[in-house]
Amino acid sequence: MLLKTFGWSFAITAAGLALAGVLWGWQGLAIVGILSILEISLSFDNAVINAGILRKMNAFWQKIFLTVGILIAVFGMRLVFPVVIVAITAKLGPIEAVNLAINDKTRYEHLVTSAHPAIAAFGGIFLLMIFLDFIFEERDYKWLSWIEKPMAKMGKLDMLSVIIALVVLLVTSMTVATAAAHGAGDKSATVLLAGVAGLLTYLVVAGISGYFEDKLEEDEDEDDDEGADGQPAAPVRNGTGAAVGLAGKAAFFMFLYLEVIDASFSFDGVIGAFAITNDIFMMALGLGIGAMYIRSLTVFLVRKGTLDDYVYLEHGAHYAIGALAVILLITIKYEINEVITGLVGIVLIGLSFASSVVRNRREGKPGDSSGKSSEVTSGV
């Protein structure tokens, strides 16, 4: 199963490193390899979050995520996105922006990094909303119960996550953004507008996908109640015995939601890559290889049922998202090394995995996906 899931990643890694060696020599090969590791370390929590969403989708849409999704991730976010940012900020045409990226790499790097405040505000607020909606939701399993219990009670207040996100955005725009990093000067208005755009994007995409998901569940409930001979119909299941996942419009908007999440996660990787190289093609190749592993890891987690067996993993990933959101907003003014960003996510997920293992041993089983208990805490 490991080879089946990661086979394409291994093949693309070999081909990508070979191509880097041919085009740029040993130095280029080393840079591409470092960028791949950077992307994987920064985005491991992304794989856990994606797996939590992807497991709701059927096999067809899981394949779409691995094929069309990887094209969007590699060519869209790692190659096209930086060029688009340059075209917008410098008010250049697409061809001029591409020419700048190829022939004037120093100015290209400067223009991309100068756009960092807007990028960080958009991604930071979007990721913050994901974290807040998670922490304010009443959940069957609680990892840090001393935090999650009161937060779940507070979450009963309508639109609380939106209010908090707006307050954070206002504070950021009035303090951090007034002396932005990278010599950008006062970016208060830019940060405010970009943050609002991130918030609206989250509300629209998550709202639409949630609507279709709820509607599909209602239709399935009606089908269950209208079984033959007055008996409830058994739910349709796939070959693994799990209920068939989302399809149609619900899966499409869930796919869009996944892609926006991936885009938000990739912001720090793209910006951080300039500390290693300002060659757009090296960057796209290295980050693209890393993105492929993140997608393969996502599918692996879904197929192995890891999130069902280790129930606190999603908690750790969402706490990592909250930390990344804060880090992105702080980097509007202050430089934070990408190593720190990656380590925060890895440590939080590692701790949540360890807590899951302890819980499973206490329960006397390798995993527990039955959901019988209405509330299970880790005792942390």
C-alpha positions as CSV (number, residue, x, y, z in Angstrom):
1,M,0.0,0.0,0.0
2,L,2.9,2.3,0.8
3,L,4.3,2.0,-2.7
4,K,0.9,2.3,-4.3
5,T,0.2,5.6,-2.5
6,F,3.6,7.1,-2.7
7,G,4.7,5.6,-6.0
8,W,4.1,8.7,-8.1
9,S,5.8,10.9,-5.4
10,F,8.9,8.7,-5.6
11,A,8.9,8.7,-9.4
12,I,8.4,12.5,-9.6
13,T,11.2,13.0,-7.0
14,A,13.6,10.9,-9.1
15,A,12.7,12.7,-12.3
16,G,12.7,16.1,-10.7
17,L,16.1,15.7,-9.1
18,A,17.5,14.3,-12.3
19,L,16.1,17.3,-14.2
20,A,17.6,19.7,-11.7
21,G,21.0,18.0,-12.0
22,V,20.9,18.3,-15.8
23,L,19.7,21.9,-15.9
24,W,21.6,23.4,-13.0
25,G,24.2,20.9,-11.9
26,W,24.9,19.7,-8.4
27,Q,24.1,23.0,-6.8
28,G,20.7,23.1,-8.5
29,L,20.0,19.5,-7.4
30,A,20.9,20.4,-3.8
31,I,18.7,23.5,-3.9
32,V,15.7,21.6,-5.3
33,G,16.2,18.9,-2.6
34,I,16.3,21.4,0.2
35,L,13.1,23.2,-1.1
36,S,11.3,19.8,-1.2
37,I,12.2,19.1,2.4
38,L,11.2,22.7,3.4
39,E,7.8,22.2,1.8
40,I,7.2,18.9,3.5
41,S,8.2,20.2,7.0
42,L,6.1,23.3,6.7
43,S,3.0,21.4,5.3
44,F,2.8,18.2,7.4
45,D,-0.1,19.6,9.4
46,N,-1.7,20.5,6.0
47,A,-1.8,16.8,5.2
48,V,-3.7,15.9,8.4
49,I,-6.2,18.7,7.8
50,N,-6.7,17.6,4.2
51,A,-7.2,14.0,5.3
52,G,-10.0,15.0,7.7
53,I,-11.8,16.6,4.7
54,L,-10.8,14.1,2.0
55,R,-12.1,11.1,3.9
56,K,-15.6,12.6,3.5
57,M,-15.3,12.4,-0.3
58,N,-15.7,9.4,-2.6
59,A,-12.9,7.6,-4.5
60,F,-13.4,9.7,-7.7
61,W,-12.9,13.0,-5.9
62,Q,-9.9,11.6,-4.0
63,K,-8.3,10.8,-7.4
64,I,-9.2,14.3,-8.6
65,F,-7.4,15.7,-5.5
66,L,-4.3,13.7,-6.5
67,T,-4.3,14.6,-10.2
68,V,-6.0,18.0,-10.9
69,G,-5.3,19.1,-7.4
70,I,-1.5,18.5,-7.7
71,L,-1.5,20.5,-11.0
72,I,-3.2,23.4,-9.2
73,A,-0.8,23.1,-6.3
74,V,2.4,22.9,-8.3
75,F,1.7,25.1,-11.3
76,G,-0.9,27.3,-9.8
77,M,0.5,28.1,-6.4
78,R,4.2,27.5,-6.8
79,L,4.7,28.8,-10.3
80,V,1.8,31.0,-11.5
81,F,0.8,32.6,-8.2
82,P,4.1,34.4,-7.6
83,V,4.0,35.8,-11.1
84,V,0.5,36.9,-10.7
85,I,1.4,38.7,-7.5
86,V,4.2,40.5,-9.3
87,A,1.9,41.4,-12.2
88,I,-0.6,42.9,-9.8
89,T,1.7,44.8,-7.4
90,A,4.0,46.1,-10.2
91,K,1.1,46.7,-12.5
92,L,2.7,44.7,-15.3
93,G,1.2,42.5,-18.0
94,P,1.5,38.7,-17.7
95,I,4.2,38.5,-20.3
96,E,6.2,41.3,-18.7
97,A,5.9,39.6,-15.3
98,V,7.2,36.3,-16.7
99,N,10.0,38.1,-18.4
100,L,10.9,39.8,-15.1
101,A,10.9,36.5,-13.2
102,I,13.3,34.9,-15.7
103,N,15.6,37.8,-16.5
104,D,15.6,40.1,-13.5
105,K,15.4,37.7,-10.6
106,T,16.5,40.2,-7.9
107,R,13.7,42.7,-8.7
108,Y,11.2,39.8,-9.0
109,E,12.1,38.6,-5.6
110,H,11.8,42.2,-4.2
111,L,8.3,42.6,-5.7
112,V,7.1,39.2,-4.3
113,T,8.4,39.8,-0.8
114,S,7.0,43.4,-0.8
115,A,3.6,41.8,-1.4
116,H,4.0,39.7,1.7
117,P,1.9,41.8,4.1
118,A,-1.2,41.3,1.9
119,I,-0.5,37.6,1.3
120,A,0.1,37.0,5.1
121,A,-3.1,38.9,6.0
122,F,-5.2,36.9,3.6
123,G,-3.7,33.5,4.5
124,G,-3.5,34.3,8.2
125,I,-7.2,35.3,8.6
126,F,-8.3,32.3,6.5
127,L,-6.4,29.8,8.6
128,L,-7.4,31.6,11.8
129,M,-11.1,31.0,10.8
130,I,-10.4,27.3,10.3
131,F,-8.9,27.1,13.8
132,L,-11.6,29.1,15.5
133,D,-14.4,27.1,14.0
134,F,-12.7,23.9,15.1
135,I,-12.0,25.1,18.7
136,F,-15.5,26.5,19.2
137,E,-17.3,23.3,18.0
138,E,-18.6,20.7,20.5
139,R,-16.6,17.6,19.8
140,D,-16.8,13.9,20.9
141,Y,-13.1,13.8,21.7
142,K,-11.2,16.5,23.5
143,W,-7.5,16.7,23.6
144,L,-6.7,19.7,25.8
145,S,-9.9,19.5,27.7
146,W,-9.1,22.5,29.9
147,I,-9.1,24.7,26.8
148,E,-11.6,22.9,24.6
149,K,-14.5,22.6,27.1
150,P,-14.9,26.3,27.8
151,M,-14.3,27.1,24.1
152,A,-17.1,24.8,23.0
153,K,-19.4,26.5,25.4
154,M,-18.4,29.9,24.1
155,G,-18.9,28.6,20.6
156,K,-22.6,28.5,21.1
157,L,-22.6,32.3,20.5
158,D,-23.4,32.9,16.8
159,M,-20.6,34.3,14.6
160,L,-18.1,34.4,17.5
161,S,-15.3,33.2,15.3
162,V,-16.0,35.9,12.7
163,I,-16.0,38.6,15.5
164,I,-12.7,37.4,16.9
165,A,-11.1,37.2,13.4
166,L,-12.2,40.8,12.7
167,V,-10.8,42.0,16.0
168,V,-7.5,40.3,15.3
169,L,-7.4,41.8,11.9
170,L,-8.1,45.3,13.2
171,V,-5.4,45.0,15.8
172,T,-3.0,43.7,13.3
173,S,-3.7,46.4,10.7
174,M,-3.3,49.2,13.4
175,T,-0.2,47.8,15.0
176,V,1.9,45.2,13.2
177,A,1.1,46.5,9.7
178,T,2.0,50.2,10.5
179,A,5.7,49.2,10.2
180,A,5.7,46.2,8.0
181,A,8.8,44.1,7.3
182,H,10.7,43.9,4.1
183,G,10.8,47.7,3.9
184,A,7.2,47.9,2.9
185,G,6.3,50.9,5.0
186,D,2.7,51.5,6.3
187,K,0.5,48.7,4.9
188,S,-2.5,49.1,7.2
189,A,-5.1,49.6,4.5
190,T,-3.6,46.8,2.4
191,V,-3.6,44.3,5.3
192,L,-7.1,45.3,6.3
193,L,-8.5,44.7,2.8
194,A,-6.5,41.5,2.3
195,G,-7.7,40.1,5.6
196,V,-11.3,40.9,4.9
197,A,-10.9,39.1,1.5
198,G,-9.5,36.1,3.4
199,L,-12.4,36.1,5.8
200,L,-15.0,36.4,3.0
201,T,-13.3,33.7,1.0
202,Y,-13.5,31.3,4.0
203,L,-17.2,32.2,4.6
204,V,-18.2,31.7,1.0
205,V,-16.3,28.5,0.2
206,A,-16.8,26.8,3.6
207,G,-20.4,27.9,3.7
208,I,-21.3,26.6,0.2
209,S,-19.4,23.2,0.8
210,G,-21.1,22.9,4.2
211,Y,-24.5,23.6,2.7
212,F,-24.2,20.9,0.1
213,E,-22.7,18.4,2.6
214,D,-25.7,19.0,5.0
215,K,-28.1,18.7,2.1
216,L,-26.6,15.4,1.0
217,E,-26.8,14.0,4.6
218,E,-30.5,15.0,4.7
219,D,-31.1,13.2,1.4
220,E,-29.4,10.1,2.7
221,D,-31.4,10.2,5.9
222,E,-34.6,10.4,3.8
223,D,-33.4,7.4,1.7
224,D,-32.7,5.5,4.9
225,D,-36.3,6.1,6.1
226,E,-37.8,5.0,2.8
227,G,-36.3,1.5,2.6
228,A,-38.1,-1.5,1.1
229,D,-41.1,-2.9,3.0
230,G,-41.0,0.0,5.4
231,Q,-37.6,-0.9,6.7
232,P,-34.8,1.6,6.7
233,A,-32.4,1.2,3.7
234,A,-28.9,0.2,4.5
235,P,-26.3,2.9,3.7
236,V,-24.4,2.4,0.5
237,R,-20.8,1.3,1.3
238,N,-17.6,1.0,-0.7
239,G,-15.2,-1.8,-0.9
240,T,-13.6,-1.1,2.5
241,G,-16.9,-1.1,4.3
242,A,-16.9,2.6,4.9
243,A,-19.9,4.7,3.9
244,V,-19.5,6.1,0.3
245,G,-18.2,9.7,0.5
246,L,-19.4,13.0,-0.9
247,A,-20.0,13.3,-4.6
248,G,-21.4,15.9,-7.0
249,K,-21.8,19.5,-6.0
250,A,-21.0,18.8,-2.3
251,A,-17.6,17.1,-3.3
252,F,-16.8,19.9,-5.8
253,F,-17.1,22.7,-3.3
254,M,-15.3,20.6,-0.7
255,F,-12.5,20.2,-3.3
256,L,-12.4,24.0,-3.8
257,Y,-12.2,24.4,0.0
258,L,-9.3,22.0,0.1
259,E,-7.5,23.9,-2.7
260,V,-8.0,27.3,-0.8
261,I,-6.6,25.6,2.4
262,D,-3.6,24.4,0.4
263,A,-3.1,27.8,-1.0
264,S,-3.1,29.4,2.4
265,F,-0.6,26.8,3.7
266,S,1.7,27.4,0.7
267,F,2.1,31.1,1.2
268,D,4.9,30.8,3.8
269,G,6.6,28.1,1.8
270,V,6.7,30.3,-1.4
271,I,7.9,33.4,0.5
272,G,10.4,31.3,2.6
273,A,11.8,29.7,-0.6
274,F,13.3,33.1,-1.6
275,A,15.8,32.7,1.3
276,I,17.2,29.7,-0.6
277,T,16.8,30.8,-4.3
278,N,15.1,33.4,-6.4
279,D,15.0,31.2,-9.5
280,I,11.3,30.7,-10.2
281,F,11.8,27.3,-11.9
282,M,13.9,25.8,-9.1
283,M,11.4,27.0,-6.7
284,A,8.4,25.5,-8.5
285,L,10.2,22.2,-9.0
286,G,11.4,21.9,-5.4
287,L,8.2,23.0,-3.7
288,G,6.2,20.9,-6.3
289,I,8.0,17.7,-5.2
290,G,7.2,18.5,-1.6
291,A,3.6,19.2,-2.4
292,M,3.3,15.9,-4.1
293,Y,4.4,14.1,-0.9
294,I,1.9,16.1,1.1
295,R,-0.9,14.9,-1.2
296,S,0.2,11.3,-1.1
297,L,0.5,11.5,2.7
298,T,-3.1,12.9,2.8
299,V,-4.4,9.9,0.8
300,F,-2.3,7.5,2.9
301,L,-3.9,8.9,6.1
302,V,-7.4,8.5,4.6
303,R,-6.8,4.9,3.4
304,K,-5.2,3.7,6.6
305,G,-8.0,5.3,8.7
306,T,-5.2,7.0,10.8
307,L,-7.5,9.8,12.0
308,D,-10.0,7.3,13.3
309,D,-7.3,5.4,15.1
310,Y,-5.4,8.4,16.5
311,V,-8.3,10.7,17.5
312,Y,-6.2,13.6,18.7
313,L,-4.2,14.1,15.4
314,E,-6.8,16.5,14.0
315,H,-6.7,18.5,17.2
316,G,-2.9,18.8,16.9
317,A,-3.1,19.8,13.3
318,H,-5.7,22.5,14.0
319,Y,-3.6,23.9,16.9
320,A,-0.8,24.0,14.3
321,I,-3.0,25.9,12.0
322,G,-3.8,28.4,14.7
323,A,-0.1,28.8,15.4
324,L,0.6,29.3,11.7
325,A,-2.1,31.9,11.4
326,V,-0.6,33.9,14.2
327,I,2.9,33.5,12.7
328,L,1.8,34.7,9.3
329,L,0.2,37.8,10.9
330,I,3.4,38.5,12.9
331,T,5.6,38.1,9.8
332,I,3.9,41.2,8.4
333,K,6.3,43.2,10.6
334,Y,8.8,40.7,12.0
335,E,11.0,38.1,10.3
336,I,10.4,34.5,11.6
337,N,12.6,31.7,10.4
338,E,10.8,29.0,8.4
339,V,12.5,26.4,10.6
340,I,10.5,27.7,13.6
341,T,7.3,27.6,11.6
342,G,7.9,24.0,10.6
343,L,8.9,22.9,14.0
344,V,5.8,24.3,15.7
345,G,3.6,22.2,13.5
346,I,5.6,19.1,13.8
347,V,5.8,19.4,17.6
348,L,2.1,20.0,18.0
349,I,1.2,17.0,15.8
350,G,3.8,14.9,17.5
351,L,2.3,15.6,20.9
352,S,-1.2,14.9,19.7
353,F,-0.1,11.6,18.2
354,A,1.6,10.7,21.5
355,S,-1.6,11.5,23.4
356,S,-3.6,9.3,21.0
357,V,-1.2,6.4,21.6
358,V,-1.5,6.8,25.4
359,R,-5.3,6.9,25.1
360,N,-5.4,3.8,22.9
361,R,-3.2,1.9,25.3
362,R,-5.4,3.0,28.2
363,E,-8.4,1.8,26.2
364,G,-6.7,-1.5,25.4
365,K,-7.0,-1.1,21.6
366,P,-4.9,0.3,18.7
367,G,-7.6,2.8,17.8
368,D,-11.2,3.7,18.5
369,S,-13.4,5.0,15.7
370,S,-16.7,3.9,17.2
371,G,-17.6,7.2,18.7
372,K,-19.7,5.6,21.4
373,S,-18.7,8.0,24.1
374,S,-20.2,11.5,23.9
375,E,-17.1,13.0,25.4
376,V,-13.6,11.5,25.7
377,T,-10.8,13.6,27.2
378,S,-7.1,13.0,27.2
379,G,-6.7,14.2,30.7
380,V,-4.4,16.9,29.6
